[in-house]
Amino acid sequence: MSRPLHPALPVFLVDDEPQILLGFSTTLRTAGISHILTIGDSREVMPLLEKKDAAVIVLDLSMPHVSGHELLAEISREFPHVPVVIVTATDDIETAVACMKGGAFDYLVKPVEMNRFLSSIKKALELSDLRQEVSSLKRHLLADQLEPVPAFSSIITNSKKMRSLLHYVEAIAGSRQPVLITGETGVGKELIARSIHELSGRKGQFIAVNIAGLDDTMFSDTLFGHKRGAYTGAEREREGLIAQAAGGTLFLDEIGDLHEASQVKLLRLLQDQKFFPLGSDTPRNSDARVIVATNQDIQHLMKGDRFRKDLYYRLCAHQVHVPPLRERIEDIPLLLNHFLDEATISFQKKKPSYPEELVTLLSTYHFPGNIRELQAMVFDAVAQHTRGILSMASFKNVIGNEHNNSHPVSFASRQEAGTLHCTFTRFPTLKETEEHFIDEALKLSHGNQGAAAFLLGITRQALNKRLTRKKKEPSSGDTGS
């Protein structure tokens, strides 16, 4: 497997003046950029780059031993993907032009205004992130097979769609940018968020919070914390979840339910990487990476003015859509066995075998609750199991009740499932309709008559009788009747 993404590549500060190095590193740390490597001897730069990559190099021009001009030329030749910001006392237009032509990302003159310095470094970091992501994405998407990765150990899949998704997750894991995860209830959005965190190599914690139902005050208190006396009952200072996620990842689930006032606060956090605890006038820096998830259609919410467009565009720097279980039915046997293992351990029972017909039956079901629903179905079946082969009764009860309230199968999502108006050029007879749906049920159940009978709401014997009768009947090409 290709080498993992660096968790957050260091910023190299190269200058022969210790006080300059101290000032720059303090400024960066205050802004939440903590992965810094200070280098006082310019001769150490190239050997260090051979051993470890850099996100950005801040380089002085006038240094003993190896000048900044020489270093810039070497870095541009050997490591062209690393942005170099020149910070020097040489205020000369010809030198500045020469440096930019030589590959420098920016040219700053000492004494540099700190906001200008920070702005340049942040832009260079964004460029570095983008280059890493494009390079990593190429590597991962060109590989069809997904090699074992510890971060994906909790994701059970053999689906091509899921493999592509996980390749993408690997590619974006090292980015500092937010991630928006979408998908129906129960598809495993939090598992994807945890995988991104683990792959990122961030040393801080993964902090998850469901923000559905939080009003603006509760949202602010939960995320930002409060000072003592901030409001009635605030008898002691409380650290918010953003502070707890320092150096790590903050996962906000159900982002589609966020109140408008809270959306503004989250937007400011993402823009400025600063927040104010309740009752405090002093801002605090945040270096937590933000990942959000929702089962709602954000585009629809924006059209109804229930979700801010500027917040959406901040959040969707990377977007991951987790497909529903009905679009990855090849995973059903794997998940079934996985949940059987879990359930038998939980109930301290011997793992039962199950009829092949069960997989076929589950494959025809649309699973509105997705993987979480399948897990509940398996645990319920194992809880009722006593001996022999696992009974299909509890599965049929759940699927049958759902069929009574909705269409049993989303035909539009399956290419092999036809429709009556495409099959017939006229209004079909009852006999033709019956034969059509029997054929479709057999297609969806891959020829399994038991599962097909269940879909049709008849017994297996009744289906067998109809199929036998159909065989005996003359074909449509016969002239006799």
C-alpha positions as CSV (number, residue, x, y, z in Angstrom):
1,M,0.0,0.0,0.0
2,S,1.2,3.6,-0.7
3,R,2.6,5.4,2.3
4,P,0.0,7.0,4.6
5,L,-0.7,10.7,4.4
6,H,1.3,12.8,6.9
7,P,-1.0,13.7,9.8
8,A,-0.2,17.4,9.4
9,L,3.1,18.1,7.8
10,P,5.4,20.5,9.7
11,V,6.1,24.1,8.8
12,F,9.8,24.5,8.4
13,L,11.1,27.9,9.7
14,V,14.6,28.5,8.4
15,D,16.5,31.6,9.7
16,D,19.9,32.1,11.4
17,E,18.5,34.5,13.9
18,P,17.0,32.7,17.0
19,Q,14.7,35.6,18.0
20,I,13.2,35.6,14.5
21,L,12.5,31.9,14.7
22,L,11.0,32.4,18.2
23,G,8.7,35.2,17.0
24,F,7.5,33.3,13.9
25,S,6.9,30.1,15.8
26,T,5.0,31.9,18.6
27,T,2.8,33.7,16.0
28,L,2.0,30.4,14.3
29,R,1.2,28.5,17.5
30,T,-1.0,31.3,18.7
31,A,-3.0,30.9,15.4
32,G,-3.4,27.2,16.1
33,I,-0.5,26.0,13.8
34,S,1.5,23.8,16.2
35,H,3.4,21.4,14.0
36,I,6.5,23.5,13.5
37,L,10.2,22.7,12.9
38,T,12.8,25.6,13.5
39,I,16.1,25.3,11.7
40,G,18.9,27.8,12.5
41,D,21.5,26.2,10.2
42,S,20.7,26.3,6.5
43,R,22.9,23.3,5.8
44,E,20.4,21.1,7.6
45,V,17.4,21.9,5.4
46,M,18.0,19.5,2.4
47,P,19.0,16.5,4.5
48,L,15.9,17.0,6.6
49,L,13.7,17.2,3.5
50,E,15.1,13.9,2.4
51,K,13.9,12.3,5.6
52,K,10.5,14.1,6.1
53,D,8.2,16.1,4.0
54,A,7.2,19.7,4.8
55,A,3.9,21.5,4.4
56,V,5.5,24.9,3.9
57,I,9.0,26.3,4.2
58,V,9.6,29.8,5.5
59,L,13.0,30.9,4.3
60,D,15.4,33.8,4.9
61,L,17.6,34.8,2.0
62,S,20.7,36.1,3.9
63,M,22.2,33.2,5.9
64,P,25.8,31.9,6.3
65,H,26.9,28.6,4.8
66,V,24.0,28.1,2.3
67,S,22.1,31.2,1.2
68,G,18.4,31.3,0.8
69,H,18.8,31.8,-2.9
70,E,20.7,28.5,-3.2
71,L,18.2,26.7,-1.0
72,L,15.2,28.0,-3.0
73,A,16.8,26.7,-6.2
74,E,17.5,23.3,-4.7
75,I,14.0,23.0,-3.1
76,S,12.3,24.0,-6.4
77,R,14.3,21.4,-8.2
78,E,14.1,18.5,-5.8
79,F,10.8,19.2,-4.0
80,P,8.7,21.4,-6.3
81,H,5.5,20.4,-4.5
82,V,6.5,22.2,-1.3
83,P,5.5,25.9,-1.2
84,V,8.3,28.3,-0.1
85,V,7.6,31.6,1.5
86,I,10.5,34.0,1.4
87,V,10.8,36.3,4.5
88,T,13.8,38.6,4.2
89,A,15.1,42.1,5.0
90,T,16.0,42.6,1.3
91,D,13.5,45.1,0.0
92,D,14.4,45.0,-3.6
93,I,12.0,44.5,-6.5
94,E,14.6,42.6,-8.7
95,T,15.3,40.2,-5.9
96,A,11.6,39.6,-5.3
97,V,10.9,39.0,-9.0
98,A,13.9,36.6,-9.2
99,C,12.6,34.6,-6.2
100,M,9.1,34.4,-7.6
101,K,10.4,33.2,-10.9
102,G,12.6,30.8,-9.1
103,G,9.6,29.1,-7.6
104,A,8.8,31.0,-4.4
105,F,5.1,31.0,-3.3
106,D,5.3,34.5,-1.7
107,Y,7.8,37.2,-0.8
108,L,7.6,39.1,2.5
109,V,9.8,41.9,3.7
110,K,11.0,42.2,7.3
111,P,9.7,43.5,9.6
112,V,6.6,41.7,8.3
113,E,3.2,42.5,9.7
114,M,2.0,39.4,11.5
115,N,-1.5,39.3,9.9
116,R,0.1,39.4,6.5
117,F,2.6,36.7,7.6
118,L,-0.3,34.4,8.9
119,S,-2.4,35.0,5.7
120,S,0.5,33.9,3.5
121,I,1.2,30.8,5.6
122,K,-2.4,29.7,5.6
123,K,-2.7,30.1,1.9
124,A,0.4,28.1,1.4
125,L,-0.9,25.4,3.7
126,E,-4.1,25.2,1.7
127,L,-2.1,24.8,-1.5
128,S,0.0,22.1,0.2
129,D,-3.1,20.2,1.3
130,L,-4.6,20.4,-2.1
131,R,-1.5,19.0,-3.8
132,Q,-1.3,16.1,-1.3
133,E,-5.0,15.3,-1.8
134,V,-4.7,15.3,-5.6
135,S,-1.6,13.1,-5.4
136,S,-3.1,10.7,-2.9
137,L,-6.5,10.6,-4.7
138,K,-4.7,9.5,-7.9
139,R,-2.8,6.7,-6.1
140,H,-5.9,5.4,-4.4
141,L,-8.4,5.7,-7.2
142,L,-6.1,3.9,-9.7
143,A,-6.0,0.9,-7.4
144,D,-9.2,-1.3,-7.7
145,Q,-8.4,-3.4,-4.6
146,L,-8.7,-2.0,-1.1
147,E,-5.9,-3.4,1.0
148,P,-6.5,-4.0,4.7
149,V,-6.4,-0.8,6.7
150,P,-6.8,-0.9,10.5
151,A,-9.0,2.3,10.4
152,F,-11.5,0.4,8.2
153,S,-11.7,-2.7,10.4
154,S,-15.2,-1.8,11.6
155,I,-16.5,-1.3,8.0
156,I,-17.7,-4.6,6.6
157,T,-18.0,-4.4,2.8
158,N,-17.2,-6.1,-0.5
159,S,-19.0,-3.4,-2.5
160,K,-17.3,-1.7,-5.4
161,K,-19.2,1.6,-4.4
162,M,-17.9,1.3,-0.9
163,R,-14.3,0.5,-2.1
164,S,-14.3,3.7,-4.1
165,L,-15.7,5.6,-1.2
166,L,-12.9,4.3,1.1
167,H,-10.2,5.1,-1.4
168,Y,-11.5,8.7,-1.4
169,V,-11.6,8.7,2.4
170,E,-7.9,7.7,2.5
171,A,-7.1,10.5,0.1
172,I,-8.7,13.3,2.1
173,A,-7.9,12.0,5.6
174,G,-4.8,14.2,6.0
175,S,-6.5,17.4,4.9
176,R,-7.3,20.2,7.4
177,Q,-10.5,21.0,5.6
178,P,-14.0,20.1,6.9
179,V,-15.8,17.0,5.6
180,L,-19.6,16.6,4.9
181,I,-20.9,13.1,5.2
182,T,-24.4,12.4,3.8
183,G,-26.5,9.3,3.7
184,E,-29.7,7.7,5.0
185,T,-30.2,6.8,8.6
186,G,-28.2,3.7,9.7
187,V,-25.7,3.6,6.8
188,G,-22.7,4.1,9.1
189,K,-21.8,7.8,8.7
190,E,-20.1,8.0,12.1
191,L,-18.0,4.9,11.3
192,I,-16.7,6.8,8.2
193,A,-16.0,9.9,10.3
194,R,-14.0,7.8,12.8
195,S,-12.1,6.2,10.0
196,I,-11.1,9.7,8.6
197,H,-9.9,10.7,12.1
198,E,-7.9,7.5,12.6
199,L,-6.3,7.8,9.1
200,S,-5.5,11.5,9.6
201,G,-2.9,10.6,12.3
202,R,-4.2,13.5,14.5
203,K,-3.1,13.1,18.1
204,G,-6.1,14.7,19.7
205,Q,-9.4,12.9,20.5
206,F,-12.4,12.1,18.3
207,I,-15.3,14.0,19.9
208,A,-18.8,13.2,18.6
209,V,-22.0,15.0,19.4
210,N,-25.5,14.8,18.0
211,I,-26.7,18.4,17.7
212,A,-30.3,17.5,16.8
213,G,-32.6,19.2,19.3
214,L,-30.0,21.6,20.7
215,D,-31.2,25.2,20.8
216,D,-28.7,28.0,20.2
217,T,-27.7,28.4,23.9
218,M,-27.3,24.7,24.4
219,F,-25.3,24.4,21.2
220,S,-23.0,27.3,22.3
221,D,-22.5,25.9,25.8
222,T,-21.9,22.3,24.5
223,L,-19.3,23.3,21.9
224,F,-17.7,26.5,23.2
225,G,-18.1,26.0,27.0
226,H,-18.6,28.8,29.5
227,K,-16.9,30.8,32.1
228,R,-18.0,30.8,35.7
229,G,-21.0,33.0,36.2
230,A,-21.8,33.2,32.5
231,Y,-25.5,32.6,33.4
232,T,-27.6,31.6,36.3
233,G,-26.4,28.2,37.6
234,A,-23.0,28.3,35.9
235,E,-21.2,27.8,39.2
236,R,-18.0,26.5,37.7
237,E,-16.1,26.9,34.4
238,R,-16.9,24.4,31.7
239,E,-14.7,23.3,28.8
240,G,-16.6,22.9,25.6
241,L,-16.2,20.0,23.1
242,I,-14.1,22.1,20.7
243,A,-11.4,22.5,23.4
244,Q,-11.7,18.7,24.2
245,A,-11.1,18.0,20.5
246,A,-8.0,20.1,20.3
247,G,-5.5,18.6,17.9
248,G,-8.2,16.0,17.0
249,T,-11.6,15.8,15.3
250,L,-15.0,17.3,16.2
251,F,-17.9,15.3,14.6
252,L,-21.2,17.0,14.5
253,D,-24.0,14.6,13.6
254,E,-27.4,15.8,12.2
255,I,-26.0,19.1,11.0
256,G,-29.2,19.6,9.0
257,D,-31.1,20.3,12.2
258,L,-28.8,23.2,13.3
259,H,-30.6,26.4,14.2
260,E,-29.9,29.5,12.1
261,A,-28.1,31.4,14.9
262,S,-25.9,28.4,15.6
263,Q,-25.1,28.1,11.9
264,V,-23.6,31.6,12.0
265,K,-21.4,30.6,15.0
266,L,-20.2,27.5,13.3
267,L,-19.4,29.4,10.2
268,R,-17.3,31.9,12.2
269,L,-15.5,29.0,13.8
270,L,-14.6,27.5,10.5
271,Q,-13.6,30.9,9.0
272,D,-11.5,32.3,11.9
273,Q,-10.6,29.1,13.8
274,K,-11.5,31.0,16.9
275,F,-14.4,30.8,19.4
276,F,-15.7,32.6,22.5
277,P,-16.8,30.6,25.5
278,L,-20.0,31.9,27.0
279,G,-19.3,34.8,29.3
280,S,-15.9,35.5,27.9
281,D,-14.6,38.4,25.8
282,T,-11.3,36.6,25.0
283,P,-11.2,34.4,21.9
284,R,-9.7,31.0,22.0
285,N,-8.0,29.2,19.0
286,S,-9.2,26.0,17.6
287,D,-7.2,23.5,15.6
288,A,-9.8,20.7,15.7
289,R,-10.8,19.4,12.3
290,V,-14.6,19.5,11.8
291,I,-16.6,16.7,10.2
292,V,-20.4,16.9,9.9
293,A,-23.0,14.4,8.9
294,T,-26.7,14.5,7.9
295,N,-29.4,12.3,6.5
296,Q,-31.3,15.3,5.1
297,D,-31.1,16.9,1.6
298,I,-29.0,20.0,2.3
299,Q,-29.7,21.4,-1.2
300,H,-33.4,21.2,-0.4
301,L,-32.9,22.9,3.0
302,M,-30.9,25.7,1.3
303,K,-33.7,26.3,-1.2
304,G,-36.1,26.7,1.7
305,D,-33.7,29.1,3.5
306,R,-33.3,26.6,6.3
307,F,-29.5,26.2,5.8
308,R,-27.0,28.9,5.0
309,K,-25.3,28.6,1.6
310,D,-22.0,30.1,2.9
311,L,-21.9,27.5,5.7
312,Y,-22.6,24.7,3.2
313,Y,-19.8,25.8,0.9
314,R,-17.4,25.9,3.9
315,L,-18.5,22.4,5.0
316,C,-18.4,20.6,1.7
317,A,-14.7,21.1,1.0
318,H,-14.8,17.3,0.9
319,Q,-18.1,15.4,0.6
320,V,-18.7,11.7,1.2
321,H,-22.0,10.1,0.3
322,V,-22.5,6.7,1.9
323,P,-24.8,4.5,-0.2
324,P,-27.8,2.7,1.3
325,L,-27.7,-1.0,1.9
326,R,-30.1,-1.7,-1.0
327,E,-27.5,-0.4,-3.3
328,R,-24.8,-2.7,-1.9
329,I,-26.7,-6.0,-1.5
330,E,-23.4,-7.9,-2.1
331,D,-22.5,-6.9,1.5
332,I,-25.6,-8.6,3.0
333,P,-24.0,-12.0,3.4
334,L,-20.9,-10.4,5.0
335,L,-22.9,-8.3,7.4
336,L,-25.3,-11.2,8.2
337,N,-22.4,-13.3,9.3
338,H,-20.7,-10.4,11.2
339,F,-23.9,-9.6,13.2
340,L,-24.5,-13.3,13.8
341,D,-21.0,-13.5,15.4
342,E,-21.8,-10.4,17.5
343,A,-25.2,-11.6,18.6
344,T,-24.1,-15.1,19.6
345,I,-21.3,-13.6,21.7
346,S,-23.8,-11.2,23.3
347,F,-26.3,-13.9,24.1
348,Q,-23.7,-16.5,24.8
349,K,-25.1,-19.0,22.3
350,K,-23.6,-21.2,19.7
351,K,-23.6,-19.6,16.3
352,P,-26.4,-21.1,14.2
353,S,-26.4,-21.8,10.5
354,Y,-29.0,-20.1,8.4
355,P,-30.9,-21.2,5.2
356,E,-29.6,-19.9,1.9
357,E,-33.0,-18.6,1.3
358,L,-32.5,-16.0,4.0
359,V,-29.8,-14.1,2.1
360,T,-32.1,-14.1,-1.0
361,L,-35.0,-12.8,1.0
362,L,-32.9,-10.0,2.6
363,S,-31.5,-9.1,-0.8
364,T,-35.1,-8.2,-2.1
365,Y,-35.8,-6.0,0.9
366,H,-35.3,-2.2,0.7
367,F,-34.0,-1.7,4.3
368,P,-35.3,1.7,5.2
369,G,-33.1,1.5,8.4
370,N,-30.1,0.2,6.5
371,I,-27.3,-1.6,8.3
372,R,-28.6,-0.7,11.7
373,E,-32.0,-2.3,10.8
374,L,-30.2,-5.5,9.6
375,Q,-28.3,-5.6,12.9
376,A,-31.5,-5.3,14.9
377,M,-33.2,-8.1,12.9
378,V,-30.2,-10.5,13.4
379,F,-30.0,-9.8,17.1
380,D,-33.8,-10.4,17.5
381,A,-33.6,-13.6,15.5
382,V,-30.7,-14.9,17.6
383,A,-32.5,-13.9,20.9
384,Q,-35.4,-16.1,19.9
385,H,-33.3,-19.0,18.5
386,T,-33.2,-22.2,20.5
387,R,-31.7,-24.9,18.3
388,G,-31.1,-26.1,14.8
389,I,-31.1,-23.8,11.7
390,L,-31.9,-20.1,12.4
391,S,-35.6,-19.5,11.8
392,M,-36.6,-17.0,9.1
393,A,-39.9,-16.2,10.9
394,S,-38.7,-13.0,12.7
395,F,-37.1,-11.7,9.5
396,K,-40.3,-12.3,7.6
397,N,-42.4,-10.6,10.3
398,V,-40.3,-7.4,10.0
399,I,-40.2,-7.5,6.2
400,G,-43.9,-8.4,5.9
401,N,-45.0,-5.5,8.1
402,E,-42.9,-3.1,6.1
403,H,-44.3,-4.5,2.9
404,N,-47.8,-3.8,4.2
405,N,-46.9,-0.1,4.6
406,S,-44.9,0.4,1.4
407,H,-43.7,-1.1,-1.8
408,P,-41.6,-4.2,-1.1
409,V,-38.9,-3.4,-3.5
410,S,-37.7,-0.1,-5.1
411,F,-38.1,-1.4,-8.7
412,A,-36.8,1.9,-10.1
413,S,-33.5,1.3,-8.5
414,R,-32.9,-2.1,-10.3
415,Q,-32.1,-2.2,-13.9
416,E,-33.5,-5.7,-14.3
417,A,-36.9,-4.8,-13.0
418,G,-39.3,-3.9,-15.9
419,T,-42.6,-2.0,-15.7
420,L,-45.9,-3.0,-17.1
421,H,-46.2,0.0,-19.4
422,C,-42.8,-0.9,-21.0
423,T,-43.7,-4.6,-21.4
424,F,-47.2,-4.2,-22.9
425,T,-48.3,-1.8,-25.6
426,R,-51.9,-2.2,-24.4
427,F,-53.7,-2.6,-21.1
428,P,-52.6,-6.1,-19.8
429,T,-55.0,-8.8,-18.9
430,L,-55.1,-10.3,-15.3
431,K,-53.4,-13.4,-16.5
432,E,-50.6,-11.3,-18.2
433,T,-50.2,-9.2,-15.1
434,E,-49.9,-12.3,-12.9
435,E,-47.3,-13.8,-15.1
436,H,-45.4,-10.5,-15.3
437,F,-45.1,-10.2,-11.5
438,I,-44.2,-13.8,-11.1
439,D,-41.4,-13.3,-13.6
440,E,-40.2,-10.2,-11.8
441,A,-40.3,-11.8,-8.4
442,L,-38.3,-14.7,-9.6
443,K,-35.7,-12.3,-11.2
444,L,-35.4,-10.4,-7.9
445,S,-35.0,-13.5,-5.9
446,H,-32.6,-15.0,-8.4
447,G,-34.9,-18.0,-9.0
448,N,-35.5,-18.8,-5.4
449,Q,-39.2,-19.8,-5.3
450,G,-39.6,-19.4,-1.5
451,A,-38.4,-15.8,-1.6
452,A,-40.4,-15.1,-4.7
453,A,-43.5,-16.5,-3.1
454,F,-43.0,-14.3,-0.1
455,L,-42.6,-11.2,-2.3
456,L,-45.9,-12.1,-4.1
457,G,-47.7,-12.7,-0.8
458,I,-48.6,-16.3,-1.6
459,T,-47.4,-19.7,-0.4
460,R,-44.5,-21.5,-2.1
461,Q,-47.0,-24.3,-3.0
462,A,-49.3,-21.8,-4.7
463,L,-46.4,-20.3,-6.7
464,N,-45.3,-23.8,-7.7
465,K,-48.8,-24.7,-8.9
466,R,-49.0,-21.5,-11.1
467,L,-45.5,-22.3,-12.6
468,T,-46.5,-25.9,-13.3
469,R,-49.8,-24.7,-14.9
470,K,-47.9,-22.2,-17.0
471,K,-45.6,-24.9,-18.4
472,K,-48.6,-27.0,-19.4
473,E,-50.3,-24.2,-21.2
474,P,-49.7,-23.7,-25.0
475,S,-47.2,-21.0,-25.9
476,S,-48.4,-17.7,-27.4
477,G,-47.1,-18.9,-30.8
478,D,-49.5,-22.0,-30.8
479,T,-52.6,-21.6,-33.0
480,G,-54.8,-23.9,-30.9
481,S,-56.4,-22.9,-27.6
